[in-house]
């Protein structure tokens, strides 16, 4: 399996972690009785960190389909190389950094991490679209 596909798999693991983290925190906020019940009522207010982790998850899910598609196109089209390697690693590293930066409310640096992840995605697209 190529490095790019391995990084895609690692990114999917990050996505699973980002699903579990806010769910665990929300469980601590609401308790087992609420979580086991029908949840007809909204429950207690969402905590600040839980809310931030939910938003970080939503932010990942905005670009993850684009990232996955770009990785798969590069692989199928035989366009993997230096640009795609830089692209996938930049994307994953920035997305990993983004989670604690958002969870702890670190402004500006969080936005820089987001921009770096988009740069990684941009490198993937360049590798696909530039003439061989």
N, C-alpha and C positions, 0 to 999 in steps of 0.2 A: 504494500500500500504506500502511496506517495506521502511525503511529508505534509503536503497541503490537505490531503484527506484526513490524515491523523490529527492535524490542527482543527479541522472541521469537527471531528469526533470530540476533541477536547472542548471545543466551544459548545457543543451540545451538552456535555457534562456540566459546564458552567451554567447553561440554561436550566438544567435540572436543579442545580444548587440554588439558583435564583428563584425557582418555584418553591423550594422547600423552606428557605430562610424566612420569608415573610409569613408563611403558613405556620411555622413553629412559633414565631413571635406572637402572631395573632391568637394562636391556641393558648399561649400563656396569658394573654389579655382577657380572653373570654371564658376559659375553663372547659373542662371535658363535657359537662352537662350541655352547654350551649353548642359545642361542636358536634356532639352526638345527636342533638335534636334537629328539628326541621328548619331551624334558622329563619322562622317567619318574621321575627323581629330583628332589627339591625344590630343589636348587641351594643356593648359599650363602645365609646369612641375609639377609633384606630389611633394607636400611639405614634409618636413622631417618627421613630426609627422604622416601625412597621410600614408606615406610609411611604417613607423614603425608599425602603427596599421594594415595595410594590411598584413605585414609579421607576426605579432602576430596572426592574424586570420588564416593565412595559417598554422602556427605552431600548433595551436589548432586543425585544421582540419586534421593534420597528425595523431594525436593520438586519436581523438574523436571516430572514428569508433571502434578502439580497446577497448577503455574504455566502450563504450556502449555495445559492444558484450560481454565483460567480465562480466559486471553487469548483463546482461540478462542471461548468462550461469549460473552464481552463483545463480540467483533467480530460474531459472527453475530446476536446479540440486539440489536445497535445500542446497546450500553450504554457505549461508549467515551466518555471525557470526562476531566475533571480528576483524579478518583480513580484511574482506570485509568492515566493518564500517570504520576502520582506512584507508583503501585504497581509498574509495570513498571520504572521507572528505579531505585527503591529496591531492588527485588529484584536487578536486574542489578549495580548498583554494589556492593551488599553481597556478592554472590556473587563478584565480582572481587576485592574486598578480602579475602575469606575465604581464598583460595588461598595467598597469601604469609603471611598471619597464621598459618595452620595449618602450612605448610611450615617456618616458622622457629620454631614452638612458642610463639607469643605468646598466652599464656592470657588469659582475661577479655575482651580486645579482640576476639579471635576469636569468643567467645560473643556479644558485642554485635553483631558483623557478622551472625551467624546470626539473632539476634532481629530485626535490621533487615530482613533478607531475608523473614522470616516476616511482618513488618509490611506489607511491600510486597504479599505474597500476600494478606494480610487486606484491604488496600485494594481489591484486585481483586475479592475476594468481596463486599465491601460494595457496590461499584459494580454488581455483578450482582444482588444480592439486595434492595437498597433500592428502594422504589417510585420510578418515574421522575417 
